[in-house]
Amino acid sequence: MIKYIFTGIAYLLLSGALMAQTTISGVVTDGATKRPISGVSLRSASGVTVQTNKEGQFAINISKFPDTLYITHVGFMSYKTQVNGSQTYYNFELAQRESELEEVLVNTGYQKIKPNEINGSVTVIDNKMLNQQTGTNILQRLNGVTNGLIFNIGKRGSSAVALFPTIFPSGGSVLLMVR
């Protein structure tokens, strides 16, 4: 009976040794600059995933061969290769992915907005409409032309503030668009 127990334990230990994993190692570099790339993901078809260190080096355990390695990194083309266990060290070179960003619009505060994109009243004033009024400054020329603004141009004492008219939006938000 003891003989069978020892034989069973020996068989279990030997089967574990027979199913040993092979370590595949190597380095991943940039194909253009030949510099190592850190943080590259290497995933085997069996589901084991590792990342390269800051020197671009990796080591991944493969349990059965042949297996497929999927190599990916942001800004580089994905790479797929077969490994068969006869070679245990690999040098992978990734090609940079050429991509263009969309055009970026920098907003400086002066915008062109369509009236259907705005909440509230919109009054569009072009040169023809602005030239219907005469005056020494732009606010005097806007008086009576815009539907959503009321101007109080009366004098309010002798301070410097009395020189400027008071503008009140009537009935909600108003946006003036001068062309």
Secondary structure, DSSP 8 states (H G I E B T S, - for coil): -HHHHHHHHHHHHHHHHHT--EEEEEEEEETTT--B-TT-EEEETTS-EEE--TTSEEEEEESSSSEEEEEE-TTB--EEEEE-SS--EEEEEE-B------------S-----GGG-SSEEEEE-HHHHTTS--SSHHHHHTTT-SSEEEE-S--SSSGGGGS-EEEE-SS-EEEEE-
